[in-house]
Amino acid sequence: MDKLKKKIYFLVETYSTESLKPLRLSLFDIFILTLICLNMIAAILETEKRIYIFLGSPFRIFEVFSIIVFTIEYALRLWTCTLNENFKDPIKGRIKFIFSPLALVDLFAFLPFYIPMLIPFDLRFLRGFRLLRLIRMFKLGRYSEALRLFIRVIRAKKEELITSISVIFILLIISSSVLYYIENSVQPDKFSSIPQSMWWGVVTLTTVGYGDIYPITSLGKFFSSIISLLGIGLFALPTGILSAGFIEEIHLRKEKCIVCPHCGGIINLR
């Protein structure tokens, strides 16, 4: 039984999260990858009524097949996860595994299919559950080197990103509040409240400027110009942080280093 468990573990687990080595996909990995991609294509094509009317039955059969495969895959991962040092306890380890990010993605890839069978819902609400099928796309994160790199960068730079996003959010609240008090008296329909003014704040700070809501007073236009200029600089901050993070990760890979999953420190393998 132990030998079988180890074989299945190395079959379903593509890589070690601490490793910076390139992925080596097995036939099982290629099968799951193909199934995920086909699910994305099916979810898109099903929204075209003419295609769904013609291929409705094959789509449903393929959906059931996918659910069975994803359920078995999840069950095998849950069974063998105790071979990983991070989840070695039979009970606590499996609970910890269930709430890990990748395991949650795996779970929600098939769970919405079973929920309507257990709990009765309004049919209109059930259609909303079909959107959750798109979560299966995130399963690609197990097999994509680029996505793994992006996740490591986000983890490494999370404090800087939170700080920059907090500054942007504070500026959004302040600018929306100020413009509400400036423009409300002359445009009560468009700047009816601070939450309504936040839409103007978002499109202005991001320099999109849809033009559906804009100031007409001289003071409002002046203030809006300042906010637009600040938005150019502030929204460049997260970009710069992420760029620096990508450069650091590339250097780590070249130097054959790994990032400790527990403390975030750098371990040199040379």
C-alpha positions, 0 to 999 in steps of 0.5 A: 500500500505504501508503494502504491501511495508513493507512486500515486503521490509522484504521479499527481504532484507535479513539482515541489513548491520550494523548487525553482527547477523547470517543470517536467510534465508526465503523461498524467500532467499533459492529460489534466492540462488538456482537460482543463484547456478543453473545459475552458473552450467548452465553457466559452462555446456553450454561451453561443446558443447555436453551438449549444443547441447542436452540441448540447448533449456532448457538452453535458457528457464532457462536463460529467467526465471532467467532474469525475476526473477532477474529483478522483484527482482531488481525492488522490491528492488528499490521500497522498498529501501526508507524504509531504512534510508540510502535511504529514499528520494524517488529520491535521495535515489533511485539513491544512492541505484542504485549505492550501491555495492550490487545493482550494482551486482543485476543490472548487473546480468540481464542487459547484457541480455537486452543490445543487444535488445536495441543496435545492436552489432557484434555477436562475441562481443555479445558472450563476454556479456555471460561472464557477467552472471558470475556476478550473482555469486556475488549475493551470497554476500547477503546471505553468512556470510563468504563473509559479514565478508570478505567485512567488513575486507576489509573495515576496513583494506583498508588503510593498504592494499592500502599502502602495495599494493602500496609498492609492485607496486612501487617495481615491477616498479623499479625491472622491469626497472632495469632488463630491462636495465641489460638484454635488450642487451643480451635478446632483445626478452624477455626483449624488454621493461619495460612493457614486463619485468613486467611479469618477475617482477610479477612471481618473486615477487610472487615467482611463477617463470614460467621460460619463462622469466629469467635473464642470466647475473650474475648481472641480476641473483643477482638482481633477487635473491634479488627481489625474497627474497623481494617478499616473505616478501612483499606479506606476508604483505597483508596476515598479515593485513587480518588475523589481520582484521579477528581476530578483527571482530571475537572479535567484534562479541563475544563482541556483537559490531557493526561497524558504517556504516557511520564513521567506529567506533565501537558501543558496544551494551552491 
